[in-house]
């Protein structure tokens, strides 16, 4: 249902035309909470106040974006009214000047956390207050949920905290879980290793693209791109620069729009020793062998009638003697 000037916006507190609808038979009635100008300013949904592109809270989105890609919303009443007027003029002129829906660089954290499947639990009906008190007598015909209210950090939520991206319990929980799932890149104990391995590169990625990504962290000694394996080896001049790059890029490394992997390199001598050990490893069920020696080939039996020393011996069957023809038998032993 469309209700002209039905309620005040939860942010700017100005009346706006709101909508009310029911998404399903067992769902609750939903309605818009923000006006069109405030929702466009932050690029969020007017009902759930989540980002339209990733479906995440504003606090998660703003944390993952770079500083120059953020668009702050003023908190004071005077600045809010001024920004709202500017946004309304931009919308009337069809000027897409907002920056939230056209990021200059993709954020790997947002791509990993974004919700790609529908979340129907958001449309569930409200909890029955009579059931909480123990006085509901409707049973299964009650249009509300017969559950106890949720307690904990997610119990206290409000629209303003979610809109401004501050003290949002849902965003804090998502960021904490994302941090716990991230495996830290532990530097090797050998302080002479200053090389980082970069995998998952695009076939068109050049050495200049890799240099531009790693140059802000320190001076580079060398950059080697292996196009056949879609990887690169980046060597820094100092160990501290390599550790700084590994710490800051282990969860957000993207080159030319491709999500890349990062790991510490190995010494060339150590890699050769590991390869030699794997090549001289004995097959299963056999003991250890000296380096450079493989399993001995199986012994080949001598031909019939020939002993181990190469001398001809007496054959036991006529068919095994080349001098015999057909089924001729040796009967000398019968004459004796």
N, C-alpha and C positions, 0 to 999 in steps of 0.2 A: 504494500500500500504506500502511496506517495502522500506525504503530509507536508504541505507548504508551510514553511517557517514553524515547524512542529516543535523544535527544541533548540536549546543553545549549544553551541560547540563547547566541547570539554576543554579546549585549549584557549581560543580567543574569546569565548563566552558571548559570541554573537549568534543571533538566531539564523537558522539555515533550513533548507528543505531536506527533510530526512525521509528515509525509506524503511519500511518494516515488512518482513517476509518470514516465511517458515520453510526451511530448506528440505524438510522431509516429514513423513507422517509421525515418527517418534522423536522428532527434533524440537528444539525450542524456537521461539520467535526471536529473530535477530533484527537489529536496526543499526543504522549508521550513527557513529559517535562523534565524528569530526566533520567539519565543513570541507568543502572542496578545496579551498585555498590552503588551509593548514595541511591537508593530506598531500597536496601537490608539492608543497614546500619541502616536505620530508620524504616524498615518494613512498608513502605508506598507505595501507588500506584504511578506508574510512571506518571500518567495523572492528577488525582485529588489531589494527595499528602495527602491523608487521610489514617489512619491506616487500614491495611488489615484485622485485626481481628475484630475490633469494628466499623469501618467506621467513626471514629471521628478525629477531628484535633489533631495534635501532642501535642499542648499545653494542651488540655483537658486530653489526655492520660497520659502525663508526670506529670500533677498535681495530678492525681488520683493514680498513682503508688507510691510505697515506694521509698525512696532515693536509696537504694541499687539495685533496679530494673530498674533504669534509665541508659541509655547509651548515654552519651553526645556526640554531634558532634562538632568537633573543628571549630572555625570560621576563623582562620588565614589560609592563602594559603598554607604555608609549612606543617602545621599539617593536613590540608585536604588532600594534596597529599599523605602524609605518611599513613594516615588511609585508603585512597582509595587503595593503594597498598596492605596493609594487608588484606582488604576485598576481593580484587580480588584473592589473593592467597588462601584465605579460601574458596571462591566460586569454584575455580578450583579444590580444593582438596575435595569438597563436605563436608566441615566442617561446620556444623550448630552451630556455636559458638555464634550467636546473642541471646540476651536475651529478645527481644521484643515479640517473638512469643511463649515463654514458661515461662509464669509467674509462680512464686512459689506459689502465693496465689491469688485467684480471687478477683477482685475489684468490690464491689457492686455499686460504682458510675458509673463505666464503663458499667456494665451490665444494669443499669437503663437508661443510656443516649445513648446506642448504637442504631443504626438504623437497624432494622430487615427487613424492607420492601424496595423495590427498590425506588430510588429517581429519577424519570424520568425528573424532572424539570432541572436537571443538564445537560441534553442533548438538551435543547431547543436552537434554533438558536440565534445568536447575534442580538442585537438591530440595526435596520436600521438607519444609520446616516442621510440618506436623509429624513426619516420620522421625525426625531428630528428637522431638519431644516425646515420641511414643504414643501419639494420639491419632495417627492417620488410620482411617477405617475404610479407605477405598480399595486397598489391595492392588491387584494388577491393573485395575482401571484408572489408577492415579497417573496423570500425565507427567508427573515429576519423578525424579530418581529417588529410589529408596536406598540411599547410601549415607554414611556418616561423612561430615565435612572433612576436607583434607587439612592436615596440620603440618607444620614444618616451615621451611623457608619459602615455599611456594604459596603459602596461605595468604600472605599480604601482598597483593598486587593492585596497582592502580594505573589509570590510563596516562596520567601526566608523567610518571616516572618512565613508562615505556616509550612515550613520545619523545621526551628529552634525552633518553638514553642514560639515565642516572639512577643508581640504586634499584635496578630491575632484577628481581630474584631469578627470573627465567634466564636472562642473559648471563648472570653470574654462574649459574649452574652449567650452562652450555660451554662457557669459556673454561670452567674448571675441568669438565670432562674432556674437552679438547686438549688441554694441557697434560692431563694424566695419560692420554693415549699416545702422546708424542714421545718417541724414544729418543733420548738425547744422543748426540753424536760425540762419543768419547774420543778425545785425541789420543794418538798412540804414545806410549812411554818414550819412544825414541825421539829426542828433541831435534834431531837433524832432518826429520821428515817435514817438509814444507809444501807438499803437493796435495792437491784435492782432485778427486775424480768426479767428473760431471757426466751423468748418463741420461739417456732419453732425449737427446738433442734432435732437432729437425734436420732433415737432409740438406736444407738450404742455409743452415747456421754457419757463419764464417768465424774466423778468429777474431775479427773486430767486434762482433756481437758478444762473444764471451769476454773479451777484455773490458768492454763497457760495463758489463755486469759486475765484474770483480775489482775493477780499478778503485772504486770508492773505499775499499777496505785496506789498501796499502799498495806498495810498489810491487809490480809483477816481474818475476825473473824470466819466465817463459810461459807460453800458452801453445799447446799442441792439440789440434782438432783432428780426430780420426773419423772421417766421414763414413767409412765402410762399417764401422761399429756404432755410429751415432753417439760418440762420447768424446770427451776432451780431458786433458790433464793441465791443471793450472798450478803453477809453482810460484810461490811468493818469495820475496827477498828475506822476510823475517818470519819466524814461527808465530809471533803474536798476531801478525796480520792474517795468517792462515786460520788461526783459532777464532779470530773475530768474524771472519767470513763464514766459517763453518757453523758458528753459533747462531748467526743472524739469518742465514740462508737455508738451514736444514729443513724448515717447514714452509718456506715461501719462495723457492727458486723457480723462476719462470723466464725462459729465454725465447723471444720471438713467438710468444703465445703458447709454447710447449711446456708442460710440467716436467721438470727435471729432477733427477735424484743426485744426491751428494754423498760422498764418502771420502775417507782419507786414503791417500795413495800408499803404496808399499815400495820398499827399496828394491832395486833391480836385482841385486845379489840374493836377497831373501826369496824373491820370486823364482829365481833359477834353482835355488836349493830345494824349494818345495816341488818343482817340476821333476827334478832328478830323483827325489825320494819317491814320488808317485810312480815313476817309470820303473824303478828297481824293486818295487814292492812284490813280494812273493804271492803266487796264486793262493786261493783258499785251500787249507788243508796241508800246505807245505811249510817247511821251516824257513827261516830267514836265509837269504842268499847274499853273497858278496856283491858290492856295488858293480854295476855294469854287466852282470851275468843274469841271464834269464833261465827259465826252466829247460833242462836238457831234452832233446827230442826223444821220442819213444824208440827203443831198439828195434831194428828191422830184422826179421828172422832170415837165415840163409836160404837159398833155393833148395828144392828137394834133391837129395843125394849129395849135398855139399856140406861138410862139417863147418864148425866154427873156425878151423885153421885154414880152410880153403881146399882141403883134400877131398877127393871123391870117396864116398862110402857106399856100402851095399844098400840097395833100395829094398824096401819092405813090400812094396806093391808094384806089379808090372806097369801099371798105368803111370807110375811116378818115374819110371826109367825111360829116358828119351831113346835108348837103343832098341827097346822092345817095340814090336809092331802089333797094333790091335790088341787082341786078348790073349797074346802068347804068354804062357806061364813058364817060370823057371822050375824044371823038374829034376834038377841035379840032386836035390836032397832026397828025392824018392828012390833014385837008383842006388844010393848008398844004403 
